[in-house]
Amino acid sequence: MTTATSPTLALAPPALSLPKAVRIASVTAENERTKTLIFEARWQAEPGQFLMAWLPRFDEKPFSLVDADPLTLTVAAVGPFTRLLHSLQPGERVWLRGPFGHGFTSAGRRLLGVGGGYGVAPLSFLARRLAAGGKQMTVVIGARSAADLVFVDRLRREGAEVRVTTEDGTAGTPGLVTAEVAPLLSSGAFDALVACGPHGMLAALAGLAQRYGIPAELSWEAYMRCGMGLCGSCEHEGRLLCLDGPVLQA
């Protein structure tokens, strides 16, 4: 890990403006496939919003914000673009534009957050914002195995109570994350649910929220080309996630 330098002030450009070049301050490996990039910037954004990251002459992809001060993104190496991001070193630049979309409204004082896989990233931003406002948050993290877990310690440092589930039982409670969530919702201890992760998990959580009469905000992942509602690649049940989401009321 390289120690981050003090970030310089860099406010987010308007959504329709050109990308802004921002230097990387530090790079931290979260696990074998995931790295967190901290930039020399502060950004005006809300938990649940996303940025478009561009590497000239290569490609552009969307990423949820892990933090806005300093600007922080977590990247899982799943293809050529993300592997190229993983190869970057402190001092090199990434071109960013945004933020885009609607984030979490943080309604309620006792929130239950659910992060599936790398969907836990925006919940870290939300947990820190809630703690600053005196609100409590419990986060259930679901992963395939212990090797895939991210942000367990980070979330605890941000004041969240953290529970872990893994499909293979190598950490926390064995099984799917929804099996851990159901009894928590039925207990009546929470007044809102927020979640980010695979579509199958979010659909199951929407059903649980309806069953127990708890309002839910779900952040839906999608492939996005433009981030401005022009290309239609992020259409989900008649809505464009880059404009109407990615956080939708369940």
N, C-alpha and C positions, 0 to 999 in steps of 0.2 A: 504494500500500500504506500502511496505517495502522499505526503501531508499536503492538505489543501491550502492554497494561498487565500488571503482575504478577498472575497468576491467584490468585483466592481459593480456599480449600479448599471443594470441593463434592463430597461422596461420592455415588456412585450410589444412588438409592433402590431398595428391593426391587422386583422385577419387577412385582408386582401393585399397587404404590402409584400415586398420581397423578403425572402429569408434573411435573418440576421446572423452573421458569423460570430460564434462564441467559443472561447478557448476552454479546453478541459483543464480543470485544476487537479483532479485526482481520479484514480481508477482503483476500485476495490473488487476483488473476486468474492462473490457470495457463495458460489458452489462451482462445480466443474463446468456448468453451462451458462452461468449467469454472472454478469458484472454490473456494478453500479458506477455511473459516471457523474461526478460532481463538477459543475462548470463555474467559471469565474463570472457569475451573473446572479442577479436577483430578478424574479419574473413576477408579473402581476397575473395571478391565476388562482383558481379555486380547486379544492380537492375533487377529483373526478374528471376534470378537464384534461385535454391532451394537447401535445405539440406534434408538429410534423418535423422530422429530422431529415436533412438532405445532405448527401455527399455528392458534390458536383461530378457530372459525367458518369454517375453510377445509378443512384436510385433515391427515393424518398419514402419514409415509412412513419406511421403514427406511434407515439409512445405516451402512456399515462405518466403524469407527474408524480414522482415520489416526494418531492418537496419543491417549494418555489424560492426559498431563501436559506441557503443557496440553491440555485436551480439544480435538480437532481433527477436523473433518469436511470432506471434499471433495465438492462437489456439481456434477454436470453438468446443465445446463439442457436437459431433455428434455420438459418438460410444464409445466402451470400452477403446480403446487406448487413445483417446483425453480426456475422463473423468479421466483416470489415470494421464495424464499430468496435468490436472487441480488440482489434489490433492497434487501435489508436492509443497514443501515449499522452500524458500531461503536456500541455503546451500546444498540441494540435487542435484544429478547429472543426466544429460541426455547425452546419447552417440550420437555424431553427426558425419556425414561424408558428404563430398562434398566440394565446391558447384558443382552442376550439371547443364547441359543444357546451352542454350543461353539466355541472357537477352535482355533488350531493348537497341537499339543503340542510342536513344535520338537524332535522326536526326531532324533538324529544330530548330528554335528559339522560336516559339509560338506553344506549344503543347496542345492538348486537351486530357485529360485522362478520362477514364470511368471505374468505379469500380462497379461491381454488387455484392451485398452482401459482403462476406468476401474477394472477389477478390480485394478489395481496398488496401489490405495489401502491395503488392509490389509497388503500386503507391506512397506510403509514402516514401519509399526508393528512388524512382526515383525523386520525387519532391525535396527532400533535395539535391540530387546530381545535379539537374538542377539549383537550386537556387545558389549553390556554384559556378556554371559556368556562372552565369549571365543570365540564360534563364528563361522564364516565362512559367507557366503551369496553366491551368484551369482544375479542376477535377469535374466531375459530378458523384455523388454517388447515386446509386439506391438500395433501400431496400424494403422489404415488408411493414415495419412499422417503426415508430420512435424508437421503442424498439430494432430494429435490426441494427440500424446505428452504425458504428464504424469509428473512425479516422477523424471526421469532424473538431474538434478543432486541432488535431495534424497536419493535412494538412495545415490548416491556419497558424499555427505557423511556418511551413516550407516554407511559402511564396506563397502557391498556393491559387488561387481564387477557392472557393468551392461552388458548387450548389448541392442541395439535391432533390431527388425525392423519393416518397414512393407510393407503389401500393394502400394503403388504405387511402392516403391523410393525415396521422397524422403528417407529417412533410414535409416542402418544397412543391414542385409541385406535385400534385396528378398524378398518372399514371406510365407508364413504362419509364425507363431511356432513351430509344431510342427517345421518343417524345421530350425530352429536348435537345437531341444531334443533331437531324436533323436541326433545325434552326441555331444552332451554326456552323455547318459545311457549311451550305448554305451561311452564312454571309461572308465567305472568310477571316475571322480573324485568321484562324489557318492553319498551313502548315504541320501538321502531327497529327495522331490519335494513341493513345496507350490505351489498354484496357485489363482488366482481369475480368473474371466472368463466369457465366454459358454459356454453349455452344450455347443455343438459342439466348442469348444476343449478343454473339460474331458473330454469323452468320448474325444477323440483322445489326450489325455495319459494317461488311465487305461489305454488300450490300450498305450501306449509303456511305462508303468511296469510293466505286467504282462509285457511282452515282455522287458524287461531285469532283471526281478526286483528292482525298487526300490520300497520302500513309498511311498505317495503320500497326501497329504491335500489334498482338493479343496474349495474354498469355492464352493458353488452359489448363484447369484443367483436370487431368486424374488420375486414380488409378495407382500407380507405386510400384512395388515390389522391383526391384533391383537398379534402377537409372542408370544402365550402358548399357542398350540395350540388355540384355541377355534374359529376360523373355517375352518380347513382350506385356506385359499387357497394356502399354500406347500407343498402335498403334492408329493413327488418320489419316485417309485418306492416308494410305500408308507410313506414317512417324512415327518414334518413338519419342514421345514428350520429353523423358528424354535425348535424344541425339540431335535431330533436333530442338526441342523446348526447354522449353514450349512456348517461344515467337516465333511466325511465322509471316512472312510478309503476309499481306492479298492481 
